[in-house]
Amino acid sequence: MPKQSTRHSYKSRRERNTETGKKARLILIFAAIITVLMILRNWREHYAWLKTYFYDF
């Protein structure tokens, strides 16, 4: 049985998928936080838009 190279760290598909999932989840969390902060920053504009289009409901 050949010896595995010590230079490279080979990962299984499962390990690569879990690592990619963690990175994707982290990116989505930060994107959601930035979106919420942008909405809170311009809340008057968003409120005016909602009031204009959905006032009669």
Buried (B, 14 or more C-beta within 10 A) or exposed (E): EEEEEEEEEEEEEEEEEEEEEEEEEEEEEEEEEEEEEEEEEEEEEEEEEEEEEEEEE
